[in-house]
Amino acid sequence: MARPIKETPILFGEDARRFEERMKQVRRESPEEKERRLANFELGMKMLEIGERTKKRSL
């Protein structure tokens, strides 16, 4: 049986202000970082697809 999901903590005071400021900052990535991120994503999707095909064969 699944475990219940814990409540999401609420930030107050200075923690909330720091979090909000950090969320406003736009992160830039270099073309190399973007290429690496997309390659990792594609690899993950291929692994998921292979796992799903293997799962279907064993049923």
C-alpha distance matrix in Angstrom:
0.0 3.8 6.6 9.4 12.4 15.4 18.6 21.2 24.1 27.4 30.6 33.8 37.4 38.5 35.0 34.7 38.2 37.6 34.4 36.3 39.2 37.2 35.5 39.1 40.2 40.1 39.2 41.6 40.9 43.6 43.9 42.9 39.7 38.9 39.7 37.5 34.6 35.0 35.4 32.2 30.4 32.1 31.1 27.4 27.6 29.4 26.8 24.0 26.3 27.0 23.4 22.8 26.0 25.1 21.7 23.6 26.2 23.9 22.4
3.8 0.0 3.8 6.5 8.9 12.1 15.3 17.7 20.7 24.0 27.0 30.4 33.9 34.9 31.4 31.0 34.5 33.9 30.7 32.5 35.5 33.4 31.7 35.3 36.5 36.4 35.6 38.0 37.5 40.3 40.8 39.9 36.6 35.8 36.8 34.7 31.6 32.2 32.8 29.6 27.8 29.7 28.9 25.2 25.5 27.6 25.2 22.4 24.9 26.0 22.5 22.0 25.5 24.9 21.7 23.8 26.6 24.7 23.5
6.6 3.8 0.0 3.8 6.4 9.0 12.5 15.0 17.7 21.1 24.2 27.4 30.9 32.0 28.5 28.4 31.9 31.4 28.3 30.4 33.4 31.5 30.1 33.7 34.9 35.3 34.5 37.2 36.9 39.9 40.7 39.8 36.3 35.8 37.1 34.9 31.7 32.7 33.6 30.2 28.6 30.9 30.1 26.4 27.1 29.4 26.9 24.4 27.2 28.4 25.0 24.8 28.4 27.8 24.8 27.1 29.9 27.9 27.0
9.4 6.5 3.8 0.0 3.8 6.4 9.3 12.3 15.1 18.3 21.6 24.7 28.3 29.7 26.4 25.9 29.5 29.4 26.3 28.1 31.3 29.7 28.2 31.7 33.3 33.9 33.5 36.4 36.5 39.6 40.6 40.1 36.5 35.9 37.5 35.5 32.2 33.2 34.4 31.1 29.3 31.8 31.5 27.7 28.2 30.9 28.8 26.1 28.9 30.4 27.2 26.8 30.5 30.3 27.3 29.3 32.4 30.7 29.6
12.4 8.9 6.4 3.8 0.0 3.8 6.5 8.8 12.0 15.1 18.3 21.6 25.2 26.4 23.0 22.4 26.0 25.8 22.6 24.4 27.6 26.0 24.4 27.9 29.5 30.1 29.9 32.8 33.0 36.3 37.4 37.1 33.4 32.8 34.6 32.7 29.3 30.5 31.9 28.7 26.9 29.7 29.5 25.8 26.5 29.5 27.5 24.9 27.9 29.7 26.7 26.4 30.2 30.3 27.6 29.7 32.8 31.5 30.6
15.4 12.1 9.0 6.4 3.8 0.0 3.8 6.4 8.8 12.2 15.3 18.4 22.0 23.3 20.1 19.7 23.4 23.3 20.5 22.4 25.6 24.3 23.1 26.6 28.3 29.4 29.2 32.4 32.9 36.3 37.8 37.4 33.7 33.3 35.5 33.5 30.1 31.7 33.3 30.0 28.5 31.5 31.4 27.8 28.8 31.8 29.9 27.5 30.7 32.5 29.6 29.6 33.4 33.4 30.8 33.1 36.2 34.8 34.1
18.6 15.3 12.5 9.3 6.5 3.8 0.0 3.8 6.2 9.0 12.5 15.4 19.1 20.8 17.7 17.0 20.7 21.0 18.2 19.8 23.3 22.4 21.1 24.4 26.5 27.8 28.1 31.5 32.4 36.0 37.6 37.6 33.8 33.4 35.8 34.1 30.6 32.2 34.2 31.1 29.4 32.6 32.8 29.3 30.2 33.5 31.9 29.5 32.6 34.6 32.0 31.8 35.6 35.9 33.5 35.5 38.8 37.7 36.8
21.2 17.7 15.0 12.3 8.8 6.4 3.8 0.0 3.8 6.5 9.6 12.9 16.5 17.9 14.6 13.7 17.3 17.5 14.5 16.2 19.5 18.6 17.3 20.7 22.7 24.1 24.5 27.9 29.0 32.6 34.4 34.5 30.8 30.4 33.0 31.4 28.0 29.7 31.9 28.9 27.4 30.7 31.1 27.8 28.8 32.2 30.9 28.7 31.8 34.0 31.7 31.7 35.5 36.0 33.8 35.9 39.2 38.3 37.7
24.1 20.7 17.7 15.1 12.0 8.8 6.2 3.8 0.0 3.8 6.5 9.7 13.3 14.6 11.6 11.1 14.9 15.2 12.8 14.8 18.0 17.4 16.8 20.0 22.0 24.0 24.5 28.1 29.4 33.0 35.2 35.3 31.5 31.5 34.3 32.6 29.4 31.4 33.6 30.7 29.4 33.0 33.3 30.2 31.4 34.8 33.4 31.6 34.8 36.9 34.6 34.8 38.6 39.0 37.0 39.3 42.4 41.5 41.1
27.4 24.0 21.1 18.3 15.1 12.2 9.0 6.5 3.8 0.0 3.8 6.6 10.3 12.2 9.7 8.4 12.2 13.3 11.2 12.5 15.9 16.1 15.4 18.3 20.7 23.0 24.0 27.7 29.5 33.2 35.6 36.0 32.3 32.1 35.2 33.9 30.6 32.6 35.1 32.5 31.1 34.7 35.3 32.3 33.5 37.0 35.9 34.0 37.1 39.5 37.4 37.5 41.2 41.8 39.9 42.0 45.2 44.6 44.0
30.6 27.0 24.2 21.6 18.3 15.3 12.5 9.6 6.5 3.8 0.0 3.8 7.0 8.5 6.0 4.9 8.7 9.8 8.4 10.0 13.0 13.5 13.5 16.2 18.4 21.1 22.2 26.0 28.0 31.7 34.3 34.8 31.1 31.3 34.5 33.2 30.1 32.5 35.0 32.5 31.4 35.1 35.8 33.1 34.4 37.9 37.0 35.4 38.5 40.8 39.0 39.3 43.0 43.6 41.9 44.1 47.3 46.7 46.4
33.8 30.4 27.4 24.7 21.6 18.4 15.4 12.9 9.7 6.6 3.8 0.0 3.8 6.6 5.9 5.0 7.9 10.0 9.9 10.9 13.5 14.8 15.3 17.3 19.6 22.7 24.2 28.0 30.3 33.9 36.7 37.4 33.8 34.0 37.4 36.2 33.2 35.6 38.2 35.8 34.9 38.5 39.3 36.7 38.0 41.6 40.6 39.1 42.2 44.6 42.7 43.0 46.8 47.4 45.7 47.9 51.1 50.5 50.2
37.4 33.9 30.9 28.3 25.2 22.0 19.1 16.5 13.3 10.3 7.0 3.8 0.0 3.8 5.5 5.4 6.5 8.9 10.2 10.9 12.6 14.5 15.7 17.1 19.2 22.7 24.3 27.9 30.5 34.0 37.1 37.8 34.3 34.8 38.3 37.2 34.4 37.0 39.6 37.4 36.6 40.4 41.2 38.8 40.3 43.8 43.0 41.6 44.8 47.1 45.4 45.9 49.5 50.2 48.7 50.9 54.0 53.5 53.3
38.5 34.9 32.0 29.7 26.4 23.3 20.8 17.9 14.6 12.2 8.5 6.6 3.8 0.0 3.8 5.4 5.1 6.2 8.5 9.9 10.6 12.2 14.3 15.5 17.0 20.6 21.9 25.5 28.1 31.4 34.6 35.2 31.9 32.7 36.2 35.0 32.5 35.3 37.8 35.7 35.2 39.0 39.7 37.6 39.3 42.7 41.9 40.9 44.1 46.3 44.8 45.5 49.1 49.7 48.4 50.8 53.7 53.3 53.4
35.0 31.4 28.5 26.4 23.0 20.1 17.7 14.6 11.6 9.7 6.0 5.9 5.5 3.8 0.0 3.8 5.5 5.2 6.1 8.6 10.0 10.6 12.3 14.5 15.8 19.1 20.0 23.7 26.0 29.4 32.5 32.9 29.4 30.1 33.5 32.2 29.5 32.3 34.7 32.4 31.9 35.7 36.3 34.0 35.8 39.2 38.3 37.3 40.5 42.6 41.1 41.8 45.4 45.9 44.7 47.1 50.0 49.5 49.7
34.7 31.0 28.4 25.9 22.4 19.7 17.0 13.7 11.1 8.4 4.9 5.0 5.4 5.4 3.8 0.0 3.8 5.5 5.1 6.1 8.6 9.9 10.6 12.5 14.7 17.8 19.4 23.1 25.6 29.2 32.1 32.9 29.4 29.6 33.1 32.2 29.3 31.7 34.4 32.3 31.4 35.1 36.1 33.7 35.1 38.7 38.0 36.7 39.8 42.2 40.7 41.1 44.7 45.5 44.2 46.3 49.4 49.2 49.1
38.2 34.5 31.9 29.5 26.0 23.4 20.7 17.3 14.9 12.2 8.7 7.9 6.5 5.1 5.5 3.8 0.0 3.8 5.5 5.2 6.2 8.6 10.0 10.8 12.9 16.4 18.3 21.9 24.7 28.2 31.2 32.2 29.0 29.3 33.0 32.3 29.6 32.1 34.9 33.1 32.4 36.0 37.2 35.1 36.6 40.1 39.7 38.6 41.5 44.0 42.8 43.3 46.7 47.7 46.6 48.7 51.7 51.6 51.7
37.6 33.9 31.4 29.4 25.8 23.3 21.0 17.5 15.2 13.3 9.8 10.0 8.9 6.2 5.2 5.5 3.8 0.0 3.8 5.5 5.2 6.1 8.6 10.0 11.0 14.5 15.8 19.4 22.0 25.3 28.5 29.3 26.0 26.7 30.3 29.3 26.9 29.6 32.3 30.4 30.0 33.7 34.7 32.8 34.5 37.9 37.4 36.6 39.6 41.9 40.8 41.6 45.0 45.8 44.9 47.2 50.0 49.9 50.2
34.4 30.7 28.3 26.3 22.6 20.5 18.2 14.5 12.8 11.2 8.4 9.9 10.2 8.5 6.1 5.1 5.5 3.8 0.0 3.8 5.5 5.1 6.2 8.8 10.3 13.2 14.4 18.1 20.5 24.1 27.0 27.8 24.3 24.6 28.2 27.2 24.5 27.0 29.8 27.8 27.1 30.8 31.8 29.7 31.3 34.7 34.3 33.3 36.3 38.7 37.5 38.1 41.5 42.4 41.4 43.6 46.6 46.5 46.7
36.3 32.5 30.4 28.1 24.4 22.4 19.8 16.2 14.8 12.5 10.0 10.9 10.9 9.9 8.6 6.1 5.2 5.5 3.8 0.0 3.8 5.4 5.1 6.4 9.1 12.1 14.2 17.9 20.7 24.3 27.1 28.3 25.1 25.0 28.7 28.2 25.4 27.6 30.6 29.0 28.0 31.6 33.0 31.0 32.2 35.8 35.7 34.5 37.3 39.9 38.9 39.2 42.6 43.9 42.8 44.8 47.8 48.0 48.0
39.2 35.5 33.4 31.3 27.6 25.6 23.3 19.5 18.0 15.9 13.0 13.5 12.6 10.6 10.0 8.6 6.2 5.2 5.5 3.8 0.0 3.8 5.4 5.2 6.7 10.4 12.5 16.0 19.1 22.5 25.5 26.8 23.8 24.0 27.8 27.5 25.0 27.4 30.4 29.0 28.4 31.9 33.4 31.8 33.1 36.6 36.6 35.8 38.5 41.1 40.3 40.9 44.1 45.4 44.6 46.6 49.6 49.8 50.1
37.2 33.4 31.5 29.7 26.0 24.3 22.4 18.6 17.4 16.1 13.5 14.8 14.5 12.2 10.6 9.9 8.6 6.1 5.1 5.4 3.8 0.0 3.8 5.4 5.4 8.5 9.8 13.4 16.1 19.6 22.6 23.7 20.5 20.9 24.5 24.0 21.5 24.1 27.0 25.5 25.0 28.6 29.9 28.4 29.9 33.2 33.2 32.6 35.4 37.8 37.1 37.8 41.0 42.1 41.6 43.7 46.5 46.8 47.2
35.5 31.7 30.1 28.2 24.4 23.1 21.1 17.3 16.8 15.4 13.5 15.3 15.7 14.3 12.3 10.6 10.0 8.6 6.2 5.1 5.4 3.8 0.0 3.8 5.5 7.6 9.4 13.1 15.8 19.5 22.1 23.4 20.2 19.9 23.6 23.3 20.5 22.6 25.7 24.3 23.3 26.9 28.5 26.8 27.9 31.4 31.6 30.6 33.2 35.9 35.3 35.7 38.9 40.2 39.5 41.4 44.4 44.8 45.0
39.1 35.3 33.7 31.7 27.9 26.6 24.4 20.7 20.0 18.3 16.2 17.3 17.1 15.5 14.5 12.5 10.8 10.0 8.8 6.4 5.2 5.4 3.8 0.0 3.8 6.3 9.4 12.6 15.9 19.4 22.0 23.8 21.0 20.6 24.4 24.6 22.0 23.9 27.2 26.3 25.3 28.6 30.5 29.2 30.1 33.6 34.1 33.2 35.6 38.4 38.0 38.3 41.4 42.9 42.4 44.1 47.0 47.7 47.9
40.2 36.5 34.9 33.3 29.5 28.3 26.5 22.7 22.0 20.7 18.4 19.6 19.2 17.0 15.8 14.7 12.9 11.0 10.3 9.1 6.7 5.4 5.5 3.8 0.0 3.8 6.3 9.5 12.9 16.2 19.1 20.8 18.1 18.1 21.9 22.1 19.9 22.1 25.2 24.5 24.0 27.3 29.0 28.0 29.2 32.5 33.0 32.6 35.0 37.6 37.4 38.0 40.9 42.4 42.2 44.0 46.8 47.5 48.0
40.1 36.4 35.3 33.9 30.1 29.4 27.8 24.1 24.0 23.0 21.1 22.7 22.7 20.6 19.1 17.8 16.4 14.5 13.2 12.1 10.4 8.5 7.6 6.3 3.8 0.0 3.8 6.4 9.8 13.1 15.7 17.8 15.3 14.8 18.6 19.2 17.1 19.0 22.2 21.9 21.3 24.3 26.4 25.6 26.7 29.8 30.7 30.4 32.5 35.1 35.3 35.9 38.6 40.3 40.2 41.9 44.6 45.5 46.1
39.2 35.6 34.5 33.5 29.9 29.2 28.1 24.5 24.5 24.0 22.2 24.2 24.3 21.9 20.0 19.4 18.3 15.8 14.4 14.2 12.5 9.8 9.4 9.4 6.3 3.8 0.0 3.8 6.6 10.1 13.0 14.5 11.8 11.9 15.6 15.9 14.0 16.3 19.3 18.9 18.7 21.8 23.6 23.1 24.4 27.4 28.1 28.2 30.4 32.8 33.0 33.9 36.6 38.0 38.2 40.1 42.5 43.5 44.3
41.6 38.0 37.2 36.4 32.8 32.4 31.5 27.9 28.1 27.7 26.0 28.0 27.9 25.5 23.7 23.1 21.9 19.4 18.1 17.9 16.0 13.4 13.1 12.6 9.5 6.4 3.8 0.0 3.8 6.8 9.7 11.6 9.6 9.7 13.3 14.1 13.0 15.0 17.8 18.1 18.3 21.0 22.8 22.9 24.2 26.8 28.0 28.4 30.3 32.6 33.2 34.2 36.5 38.1 38.7 40.4 42.7 43.8 44.9
40.9 37.5 36.9 36.5 33.0 32.9 32.4 29.0 29.4 29.5 28.0 30.3 30.5 28.1 26.0 25.6 24.7 22.0 20.5 20.7 19.1 16.1 15.8 15.9 12.9 9.8 6.6 3.8 0.0 3.8 6.6 8.0 5.9 6.3 9.8 10.5 9.8 12.0 14.5 15.0 15.6 18.1 19.8 20.2 21.7 24.0 25.2 26.0 27.8 29.8 30.7 31.9 34.0 35.5 36.4 38.1 40.2 41.4 42.7
43.6 40.3 39.9 39.6 36.3 36.3 36.0 32.6 33.0 33.2 31.7 33.9 34.0 31.4 29.4 29.2 28.2 25.3 24.1 24.3 22.5 19.6 19.5 19.4 16.2 13.1 10.1 6.8 3.8 0.0 3.8 5.3 5.2 6.3 8.6 9.9 10.6 12.4 14.2 15.4 16.6 18.4 20.0 21.2 22.6 24.4 25.8 27.1 28.7 30.4 31.7 33.1 34.8 36.3 37.5 39.2 41.0 42.4 43.9
43.9 40.8 40.7 40.6 37.4 37.8 37.6 34.4 35.2 35.6 34.3 36.7 37.1 34.6 32.5 32.1 31.2 28.5 27.0 27.1 25.5 22.6 22.1 22.0 19.1 15.7 13.0 9.7 6.6 3.8 0.0 3.8 5.5 5.0 6.1 8.6 9.8 10.5 12.1 14.2 15.2 16.4 18.2 19.9 21.0 22.5 24.3 25.7 26.8 28.5 30.2 31.5 32.9 34.6 36.0 37.5 39.1 40.8 42.4
42.9 39.9 39.8 40.1 37.1 37.4 37.6 34.5 35.3 36.0 34.8 37.4 37.8 35.2 32.9 32.9 32.2 29.3 27.8 28.3 26.8 23.7 23.4 23.8 20.8 17.8 14.5 11.6 8.0 5.3 3.8 0.0 3.8 5.4 5.1 6.2 8.6 10.0 10.5 12.3 14.2 15.3 16.4 18.3 20.0 21.1 22.6 24.4 25.7 27.0 28.6 30.3 31.6 32.9 34.6 36.3 37.7 39.2 41.1
39.7 36.6 36.3 36.5 33.4 33.7 33.8 30.8 31.5 32.3 31.1 33.8 34.3 31.9 29.4 29.4 29.0 26.0 24.3 25.1 23.8 20.5 20.2 21.0 18.1 15.3 11.8 9.6 5.9 5.2 5.5 3.8 0.0 3.8 5.4 5.1 6.1 8.6 9.8 10.5 12.2 14.2 15.3 16.5 18.4 20.0 21.1 22.5 24.3 25.8 26.9 28.6 30.4 31.6 32.8 34.8 36.4 37.7 39.4
38.9 35.8 35.8 35.9 32.8 33.3 33.4 30.4 31.5 32.1 31.3 34.0 34.8 32.7 30.1 29.6 29.3 26.7 24.6 25.0 24.0 20.9 19.9 20.6 18.1 14.8 11.9 9.7 6.3 6.3 5.0 5.4 3.8 0.0 3.8 5.4 5.1 6.1 8.5 9.9 10.5 12.3 14.2 15.3 16.5 18.4 20.0 21.1 22.5 24.4 25.7 27.0 28.7 30.3 31.5 33.0 34.9 36.4 37.9
39.7 36.8 37.1 37.5 34.6 35.5 35.8 33.0 34.3 35.2 34.5 37.4 38.3 36.2 33.5 33.1 33.0 30.3 28.2 28.7 27.8 24.5 23.6 24.4 21.9 18.6 15.6 13.3 9.8 8.6 6.1 5.1 5.4 3.8 0.0 3.8 5.5 5.2 6.1 8.6 9.8 10.5 12.2 14.2 15.3 16.5 18.4 20.0 21.0 22.5 24.3 25.7 27.0 28.6 30.2 31.7 33.2 34.9 36.6
37.5 34.7 34.9 35.5 32.7 33.5 34.1 31.4 32.6 33.9 33.2 36.2 37.2 35.0 32.2 32.2 32.3 29.3 27.2 28.2 27.5 24.0 23.3 24.6 22.1 19.2 15.9 14.1 10.5 9.9 8.6 6.2 5.1 5.4 3.8 0.0 3.8 5.5 5.1 6.1 8.6 9.9 10.5 12.3 14.2 15.3 16.5 18.4 19.9 21.1 22.5 24.4 25.8 27.0 28.5 30.4 31.8 33.2 35.1
34.6 31.6 31.7 32.2 29.3 30.1 30.6 28.0 29.4 30.6 30.1 33.2 34.4 32.5 29.5 29.3 29.6 26.9 24.5 25.4 25.0 21.5 20.5 22.0 19.9 17.1 14.0 13.0 9.8 10.6 9.8 8.6 6.1 5.1 5.5 3.8 0.0 3.8 5.5 5.2 6.2 8.7 9.9 10.6 12.4 14.4 15.4 16.6 18.4 20.1 21.1 22.6 24.5 25.8 26.9 28.8 30.6 31.9 33.4
35.0 32.2 32.7 33.2 30.5 31.7 32.2 29.7 31.4 32.6 32.5 35.6 37.0 35.3 32.3 31.7 32.1 29.6 27.0 27.6 27.4 24.1 22.6 23.9 22.1 19.0 16.3 15.0 12.0 12.4 10.5 10.0 8.6 6.1 5.2 5.5 3.8 0.0 3.8 5.4 4.9 6.2 8.6 9.8 10.5 12.3 14.2 15.2 16.4 18.4 19.9 21.0 22.6 24.3 25.6 27.0 28.8 30.5 31.9
35.4 32.8 33.6 34.4 31.9 33.3 34.2 31.9 33.6 35.1 35.0 38.2 39.6 37.8 34.7 34.4 34.9 32.3 29.8 30.6 30.4 27.0 25.7 27.2 25.2 22.2 19.3 17.8 14.5 14.2 12.1 10.5 9.8 8.5 6.1 5.1 5.5 3.8 0.0 3.8 5.4 5.1 6.2 8.6 9.9 10.6 12.3 14.3 15.3 16.5 18.4 20.0 21.2 22.6 24.3 25.9 27.2 28.9 30.7
32.2 29.6 30.2 31.1 28.7 30.0 31.1 28.9 30.7 32.5 32.5 35.8 37.4 35.7 32.4 32.3 33.1 30.4 27.8 29.0 29.0 25.5 24.3 26.3 24.5 21.9 18.9 18.1 15.0 15.4 14.2 12.3 10.5 9.9 8.6 6.1 5.2 5.4 3.8 0.0 3.8 5.5 5.1 6.2 8.6 9.9 10.6 12.3 14.2 15.4 16.5 18.4 20.1 21.1 22.4 24.5 26.0 27.2 29.0
30.4 27.8 28.6 29.3 26.9 28.5 29.4 27.4 29.4 31.1 31.4 34.9 36.6 35.2 31.9 31.4 32.4 30.0 27.1 28.0 28.4 25.0 23.3 25.3 24.0 21.3 18.7 18.3 15.6 16.6 15.2 14.2 12.2 10.5 9.8 8.6 6.2 4.9 5.4 3.8 0.0 3.8 5.4 5.1 6.2 8.7 9.9 10.6 12.3 14.3 15.3 16.5 18.5 20.0 21.0 22.7 24.6 26.0 27.4
32.1 29.7 30.9 31.8 29.7 31.5 32.6 30.7 33.0 34.7 35.1 38.5 40.4 39.0 35.7 35.1 36.0 33.7 30.8 31.6 31.9 28.6 26.9 28.6 27.3 24.3 21.8 21.0 18.1 18.4 16.4 15.3 14.2 12.3 10.5 9.9 8.7 6.2 5.1 5.5 3.8 0.0 3.8 5.4 5.1 6.2 8.6 9.8 10.5 12.3 14.2 15.3 16.5 18.3 19.8 21.2 22.8 24.6 26.1
31.1 28.9 30.1 31.5 29.5 31.4 32.8 31.1 33.3 35.3 35.8 39.3 41.2 39.7 36.3 36.1 37.2 34.7 31.8 33.0 33.4 29.9 28.5 30.5 29.0 26.4 23.6 22.8 19.8 20.0 18.2 16.4 15.3 14.2 12.2 10.5 9.9 8.6 6.2 5.1 5.4 3.8 0.0 3.8 5.4 5.1 6.2 8.6 9.9 10.6 12.3 14.3 15.4 16.5 18.3 20.1 21.3 22.8 24.8
27.4 25.2 26.4 27.7 25.8 27.8 29.3 27.8 30.2 32.3 33.1 36.7 38.8 37.6 34.0 33.7 35.1 32.8 29.7 31.0 31.8 28.4 26.8 29.2 28.0 25.6 23.1 22.9 20.2 21.2 19.9 18.3 16.5 15.3 14.2 12.3 10.6 9.8 8.6 6.2 5.1 5.4 3.8 0.0 3.8 5.4 5.1 6.2 8.6 9.9 10.5 12.3 14.3 15.3 16.4 18.5 20.2 21.3 22.9
27.6 25.5 27.1 28.2 26.5 28.8 30.2 28.8 31.4 33.5 34.4 38.0 40.3 39.3 35.8 35.1 36.6 34.5 31.3 32.2 33.1 29.9 27.9 30.1 29.2 26.7 24.4 24.2 21.7 22.6 21.0 20.0 18.4 16.5 15.3 14.2 12.4 10.5 9.9 8.6 6.2 5.1 5.4 3.8 0.0 3.8 5.4 5.0 6.1 8.6 9.8 10.5 12.3 14.2 15.2 16.6 18.5 20.2 21.4
29.4 27.6 29.4 30.9 29.5 31.8 33.5 32.2 34.8 37.0 37.9 41.6 43.8 42.7 39.2 38.7 40.1 37.9 34.7 35.8 36.6 33.2 31.4 33.6 32.5 29.8 27.4 26.8 24.0 24.4 22.5 21.1 20.0 18.4 16.5 15.3 14.4 12.3 10.6 9.9 8.7 6.2 5.1 5.4 3.8 0.0 3.8 5.4 5.0 6.1 8.5 9.8 10.6 12.2 14.1 15.4 16.7 18.5 20.3
26.8 25.2 26.9 28.8 27.5 29.9 31.9 30.9 33.4 35.9 37.0 40.6 43.0 41.9 38.3 38.0 39.7 37.4 34.3 35.7 36.6 33.2 31.6 34.1 33.0 30.7 28.1 28.0 25.2 25.8 24.3 22.6 21.1 20.0 18.4 16.5 15.4 14.2 12.3 10.6 9.9 8.6 6.2 5.1 5.4 3.8 0.0 3.8 5.4 5.2 6.1 8.6 10.0 10.5 12.2 14.3 15.5 16.7 18.7
24.0 22.4 24.4 26.1 24.9 27.5 29.5 28.7 31.6 34.0 35.4 39.1 41.6 40.9 37.3 36.7 38.6 36.6 33.3 34.5 35.8 32.6 30.6 33.2 32.6 30.4 28.2 28.4 26.0 27.1 25.7 24.4 22.5 21.1 20.0 18.4 16.6 15.2 14.3 12.3 10.6 9.8 8.6 6.2 5.0 5.4 3.8 0.0 3.8 5.5 5.1 6.2 8.7 9.9 10.4 12.4 14.4 15.5 16.9
26.3 24.9 27.2 28.9 27.9 30.7 32.6 31.8 34.8 37.1 38.5 42.2 44.8 44.1 40.5 39.8 41.5 39.6 36.3 37.3 38.5 35.4 33.2 35.6 35.0 32.5 30.4 30.3 27.8 28.7 26.8 25.7 24.3 22.5 21.0 19.9 18.4 16.4 15.3 14.2 12.3 10.5 9.9 8.6 6.1 5.0 5.4 3.8 0.0 3.8 5.4 5.1 6.2 8.6 9.8 10.7 12.5 14.5 15.8
27.0 26.0 28.4 30.4 29.7 32.5 34.6 34.0 36.9 39.5 40.8 44.6 47.1 46.3 42.6 42.2 44.0 41.9 38.7 39.9 41.1 37.8 35.9 38.4 37.6 35.1 32.8 32.6 29.8 30.4 28.5 27.0 25.8 24.4 22.5 21.1 20.1 18.4 16.5 15.4 14.3 12.3 10.6 9.9 8.6 6.1 5.2 5.5 3.8 0.0 3.8 5.4 5.1 6.1 8.5 10.0 10.7 12.5 14.6
23.4 22.5 25.0 27.2 26.7 29.6 32.0 31.7 34.6 37.4 39.0 42.7 45.4 44.8 41.1 40.7 42.8 40.8 37.5 38.9 40.3 37.1 35.3 38.0 37.4 35.3 33.0 33.2 30.7 31.7 30.2 28.6 26.9 25.7 24.3 22.5 21.1 19.9 18.4 16.5 15.3 14.2 12.3 10.5 9.8 8.5 6.1 5.1 5.4 3.8 0.0 3.8 5.5 5.1 6.1 8.6 10.0 10.7 12.6
22.8 22.0 24.8 26.8 26.4 29.6 31.8 31.7 34.8 37.5 39.3 43.0 45.9 45.5 41.8 41.1 43.3 41.6 38.1 39.2 40.9 37.8 35.7 38.3 38.0 35.9 33.9 34.2 31.9 33.1 31.5 30.3 28.6 27.0 25.7 24.4 22.6 21.0 20.0 18.4 16.5 15.3 14.3 12.3 10.5 9.8 8.6 6.2 5.1 5.4 3.8 0.0 3.8 5.4 5.0 6.2 8.7 10.1 10.9
26.0 25.5 28.4 30.5 30.2 33.4 35.6 35.5 38.6 41.2 43.0 46.8 49.5 49.1 45.4 44.7 46.7 45.0 41.5 42.6 44.1 41.0 38.9 41.4 40.9 38.6 36.6 36.5 34.0 34.8 32.9 31.6 30.4 28.7 27.0 25.8 24.5 22.6 21.2 20.1 18.5 16.5 15.4 14.3 12.3 10.6 10.0 8.7 6.2 5.1 5.5 3.8 0.0 3.8 5.4 5.2 6.4 8.9 10.3
25.1 24.9 27.8 30.3 30.3 33.4 35.9 36.0 39.0 41.8 43.6 47.4 50.2 49.7 45.9 45.5 47.7 45.8 42.4 43.9 45.4 42.1 40.2 42.9 42.4 40.3 38.0 38.1 35.5 36.3 34.6 32.9 31.6 30.3 28.6 27.0 25.8 24.3 22.6 21.1 20.0 18.3 16.5 15.3 14.2 12.2 10.5 9.9 8.6 6.1 5.1 5.4 3.8 0.0 3.8 5.5 5.2 6.4 9.0
21.7 21.7 24.8 27.3 27.6 30.8 33.5 33.8 37.0 39.9 41.9 45.7 48.7 48.4 44.7 44.2 46.6 44.9 41.4 42.8 44.6 41.6 39.5 42.4 42.2 40.2 38.2 38.7 36.4 37.5 36.0 34.6 32.8 31.5 30.2 28.5 26.9 25.6 24.3 22.4 21.0 19.8 18.3 16.4 15.2 14.1 12.2 10.4 9.8 8.5 6.1 5.0 5.4 3.8 0.0 3.8 5.5 5.3 6.6
23.6 23.8 27.1 29.3 29.7 33.1 35.5 35.9 39.3 42.0 44.1 47.9 50.9 50.8 47.1 46.3 48.7 47.2 43.6 44.8 46.6 43.7 41.4 44.1 44.0 41.9 40.1 40.4 38.1 39.2 37.5 36.3 34.8 33.0 31.7 30.4 28.8 27.0 25.9 24.5 22.7 21.2 20.1 18.5 16.6 15.4 14.3 12.4 10.7 10.0 8.6 6.2 5.2 5.5 3.8 0.0 3.8 5.5 5.4
26.2 26.6 29.9 32.4 32.8 36.2 38.8 39.2 42.4 45.2 47.3 51.1 54.0 53.7 50.0 49.4 51.7 50.0 46.6 47.8 49.6 46.5 44.4 47.0 46.8 44.6 42.5 42.7 40.2 41.0 39.1 37.7 36.4 34.9 33.2 31.8 30.6 28.8 27.2 26.0 24.6 22.8 21.3 20.2 18.5 16.7 15.5 14.4 12.5 10.7 10.0 8.7 6.4 5.2 5.5 3.8 0.0 3.8 5.5
23.9 24.7 27.9 30.7 31.5 34.8 37.7 38.3 41.5 44.6 46.7 50.5 53.5 53.3 49.5 49.2 51.6 49.9 46.5 48.0 49.8 46.8 44.8 47.7 47.5 45.5 43.5 43.8 41.4 42.4 40.8 39.2 37.7 36.4 34.9 33.2 31.9 30.5 28.9 27.2 26.0 24.6 22.8 21.3 20.2 18.5 16.7 15.5 14.5 12.5 10.7 10.1 8.9 6.4 5.3 5.5 3.8 0.0 3.8
22.4 23.5 27.0 29.6 30.6 34.1 36.8 37.7 41.1 44.0 46.4 50.2 53.3 53.4 49.7 49.1 51.7 50.2 46.7 48.0 50.1 47.2 45.0 47.9 48.0 46.1 44.3 44.9 42.7 43.9 42.4 41.1 39.4 37.9 36.6 35.1 33.4 31.9 30.7 29.0 27.4 26.1 24.8 22.9 21.4 20.3 18.7 16.9 15.8 14.6 12.6 10.9 10.3 9.0 6.6 5.4 5.5 3.8 0.0
